[in-house]
Amino acid sequence: MSLWHPCSSCKKPISHGQIYQVCSVSTCNRARSALVFCSVACWDSHVPVLNHRDAWCEERRAPREGEPVAVAARVEAAPEGRRRLVSTPIPEPVAAEVLIVASRLKQYIADRDDMNTSADVLDVLSDIVRAHTDAAMDRARADGRKTVKGRDFR
């Protein structure tokens, strides 16, 4: 197999189609300075150097004929203080829970117009917030970002 990229830590070659690790911290994944590691041990050696507080490695496969394949993984602390590789859980769908702080909303309505607030207002407003947030997430994803920004809410 041909060389795809050298490991950012040990400089060992990573071949096309080979599995490698990347850091979960966004500053390590910028296009100009993307760090790739041949193993979890090499990724682990860069964590204390860059003072990451909460980081994990993500397992990926080097491109084959221009097609990248990504498989997520996470490194967590083991009981002995060593890190271990475990699969990333797939997030469960968010339950329809209240997203609005009731006391703040009630206080705002009382201060502004001396009115009371019904309990069902919180559910309705939470549904509105969910709908707008889902649309903003779709806009961020369409722009190729994993961060929802204020400009995504139109």
C-alpha contacts under 8 A as a table, 3 or more apart, distances in Angstrom:
res1	aa1	res2	aa2	distance
1	M	15	S	5.88
1	M	16	H	6.34
2	S	15	S	5.47
2	S	16	H	6.00
3	L	6	P	7.61
3	L	13	P	6.08
3	L	14	I	5.92
3	L	15	S	4.42
3	L	16	H	6.22
4	W	13	P	7.38
4	W	14	I	5.64
4	W	15	S	4.86
4	W	16	H	5.07
4	W	62	A	7.02
4	W	63	P	7.96
5	H	13	P	6.09
5	H	14	I	5.26
5	H	15	S	6.93
5	H	36	V	7.92
6	P	11	K	4.99
6	P	12	K	5.52
6	P	13	P	4.33
6	P	14	I	5.50
6	P	36	V	7.72
7	C	10	C	5.71
7	C	11	K	4.41
7	C	12	K	5.24
7	C	13	P	6.10
7	C	14	I	6.47
7	C	35	L	7.84
7	C	36	V	5.64
7	C	37	F	4.69
7	C	38	C	5.41
8	S	11	K	5.76
8	S	35	L	5.66
8	S	36	V	5.54
8	S	37	F	5.70
9	S	37	F	6.49
9	S	42	C	5.70
9	S	43	W	7.38
9	S	45	S	7.58
9	S	46	H	7.17
10	C	42	C	6.85
12	K	38	C	7.11
13	P	38	C	7.80
14	I	18	Q	6.43
14	I	20	Y	7.31
14	I	38	C	6.36
14	I	62	A	7.74
15	S	18	Q	5.41
15	S	62	A	7.07
16	H	62	A	5.21
16	H	63	P	5.76
16	H	64	R	5.74
17	G	61	R	5.76
17	G	62	A	4.68
17	G	63	P	5.59
17	G	64	R	5.26
18	Q	61	R	5.51
18	Q	62	A	5.38
19	I	38	C	7.52
19	I	59	E	6.77
19	I	60	R	5.56
19	I	61	R	4.22
19	I	62	A	6.16
20	Y	36	V	6.72
20	Y	37	F	5.72
20	Y	38	C	4.93
20	Y	39	S	6.32
20	Y	59	E	5.83
20	Y	60	R	5.41
20	Y	61	R	5.94
20	Y	62	A	6.90
21	Q	36	V	5.82
21	Q	37	F	4.93
21	Q	38	C	6.25
21	Q	39	S	6.21
21	Q	40	V	6.60
21	Q	43	W	6.88
21	Q	57	C	5.92
21	Q	58	E	5.46
21	Q	59	E	4.60
21	Q	60	R	5.98
22	V	28	C	7.99
22	V	29	N	7.48
22	V	35	L	6.31
22	V	36	V	5.03
22	V	37	F	6.21
22	V	43	W	7.32
22	V	57	C	5.43
22	V	58	E	5.21
22	V	59	E	6.53
22	V	60	R	7.33
23	C	26	S	7.78
23	C	28	C	6.13
23	C	29	N	6.95
23	C	35	L	7.13
23	C	36	V	7.60
23	C	43	W	7.05
23	C	55	A	7.05
23	C	56	W	6.19
23	C	57	C	4.66
23	C	58	E	6.26
24	S	28	C	7.51
24	S	29	N	7.63
24	S	55	A	5.74
24	S	56	W	5.44
24	S	57	C	5.60
24	S	58	E	6.42
25	V	28	C	5.61
25	V	29	N	6.89
25	V	52	H	7.72
25	V	55	A	6.19
25	V	56	W	7.88
26	S	29	N	5.12
26	S	30	R	6.69
27	T	30	R	5.84
28	C	33	S	6.73
28	C	34	A	5.66
28	C	35	L	5.68
29	N	33	S	6.71
29	N	34	A	4.44
29	N	35	L	6.24
30	R	33	S	5.38
30	R	34	A	5.13
31	A	34	A	5.53
36	V	43	W	7.94
37	F	40	V	7.27
37	F	42	C	5.77
37	F	43	W	5.60
38	C	42	C	6.59
38	C	43	W	7.89
39	S	42	C	5.31
39	S	43	W	6.47
40	V	43	W	4.99
40	V	44	D	5.93
40	V	57	C	7.26
40	V	85	L	7.83
41	A	44	D	4.94
41	A	45	S	6.24
42	C	45	S	5.17
42	C	46	H	6.88
43	W	46	H	5.54
43	W	47	V	6.87
43	W	57	C	6.98
44	D	47	V	5.43
44	D	48	P	7.83
45	S	48	P	6.75
45	S	49	V	7.44
46	H	49	V	5.22
46	H	50	L	6.37
47	V	50	L	5.50
47	V	51	N	6.02
47	V	52	H	5.63
47	V	55	A	7.76
48	P	51	N	4.88
48	P	52	H	6.65
52	H	55	A	6.03
55	A	75	V	7.96
56	W	73	A	7.94
56	W	74	R	5.18
56	W	75	V	4.90
56	W	76	E	7.11
57	C	73	A	6.46
57	C	74	R	5.48
57	C	75	V	5.94
58	E	71	V	7.25
58	E	72	A	4.95
58	E	73	A	4.69
58	E	74	R	5.98
59	E	70	A	7.00
59	E	71	V	5.56
59	E	72	A	5.31
59	E	73	A	5.36
60	R	69	V	6.50
60	R	70	A	4.49
60	R	71	V	5.22
60	R	72	A	6.91
61	R	68	P	6.76
61	R	69	V	5.43
61	R	70	A	5.92
61	R	71	V	7.44
62	A	68	P	6.30
62	A	69	V	7.16
63	P	66	G	5.45
63	P	67	E	5.12
63	P	68	P	4.28
63	P	69	V	6.65
64	R	67	E	5.45
64	R	68	P	6.75
72	A	87	S	7.14
72	A	88	T	6.21
73	A	85	L	6.87
73	A	86	V	6.18
73	A	87	S	4.82
73	A	88	T	5.07
74	R	85	L	5.81
74	R	86	V	5.50
74	R	87	S	5.95
74	R	88	T	5.57
75	V	83	R	6.02
75	V	84	R	5.32
75	V	85	L	4.52
75	V	86	V	6.08
76	E	83	R	5.45
76	E	84	R	5.61
76	E	85	L	6.64
76	E	86	V	7.19
77	A	81	G	5.97
77	A	82	R	5.87
77	A	83	R	4.52
77	A	84	R	6.37
78	A	81	G	5.43
78	A	82	R	5.26
78	A	83	R	5.36
78	A	84	R	6.05
79	P	82	R	7.22
94	V	97	E	7.99
96	A	127	D	7.98
97	E	123	D	7.80
97	E	126	S	7.66
98	V	122	L	6.39
98	V	123	D	5.95
98	V	126	S	5.63
99	L	122	L	7.79
99	L	126	S	5.17
99	L	129	V	7.68
100	I	105	L	7.50
100	I	122	L	6.18
100	I	125	L	7.17
100	I	126	S	6.12
101	V	104	R	5.59
101	V	105	L	6.36
102	A	105	L	5.26
102	A	106	K	6.05
102	A	122	L	6.88
103	S	106	K	5.22
103	S	107	Q	6.01
104	R	107	Q	5.10
104	R	108	Y	6.08
105	L	108	Y	5.08
105	L	109	I	6.25
106	K	109	I	5.24
106	K	110	A	6.08
106	K	116	N	6.96
106	K	117	T	5.84
107	Q	110	A	5.07
107	Q	111	D	5.93
108	Y	111	D	5.21
108	Y	112	R	5.96
109	I	112	R	5.27
109	I	113	D	6.01
109	I	114	D	6.63
109	I	115	M	5.96
109	I	116	N	6.97
109	I	117	T	7.28
110	A	113	D	5.66
110	A	114	D	4.15
110	A	115	M	4.94
110	A	116	N	6.26
111	D	114	D	5.73
117	T	121	V	7.05
118	S	121	V	5.71
119	A	122	L	6.07
119	A	123	D	7.81
120	D	123	D	5.43
120	D	124	V	6.54
121	V	124	V	5.19
121	V	125	L	6.08
122	L	125	L	5.24
122	L	126	S	6.01
123	D	126	S	5.08
123	D	127	D	6.28
124	V	127	D	5.20
124	V	128	I	6.43
125	L	128	I	5.00
125	L	129	V	6.15
126	S	129	V	5.02
126	S	130	R	6.09
127	D	130	R	5.05
127	D	131	A	6.21
128	I	131	A	5.18
128	I	132	H	6.26
129	V	132	H	5.26
129	V	133	T	5.93
130	R	133	T	5.05
130	R	134	D	5.99
131	A	134	D	5.22
131	A	135	A	6.36
132	H	135	A	5.18
132	H	136	A	6.20
132	H	153	F	6.84
133	T	136	A	4.95
133	T	137	M	6.08
133	T	153	F	7.37
134	D	137	M	5.08
134	D	138	D	6.28
135	A	138	D	5.09
135	A	139	R	6.36
135	A	152	D	7.92
135	A	153	F	7.59
136	A	139	R	5.05
136	A	140	A	6.24
136	A	148	V	6.62
136	A	149	K	7.95
136	A	152	D	4.63
136	A	153	F	5.25
136	A	154	R	7.86
137	M	140	A	5.09
137	M	141	R	6.10
137	M	148	V	5.91
137	M	152	D	7.35
138	D	141	R	5.08
138	D	142	A	6.08
139	R	142	A	5.03
139	R	143	D	6.29
139	R	152	D	5.91
140	A	143	D	5.09
140	A	144	G	6.43
140	A	145	R	5.22
140	A	146	K	6.62
140	A	147	T	6.61
140	A	148	V	5.62
140	A	149	K	7.48
140	A	152	D	6.38
141	R	144	G	5.01
141	R	145	R	5.34
141	R	146	K	6.39
142	A	145	R	7.47
145	R	148	V	7.51
148	V	152	D	6.50
149	K	152	D	5.48
149	K	153	F	7.60
150	G	153	F	5.70
151	R	154	R	6.64
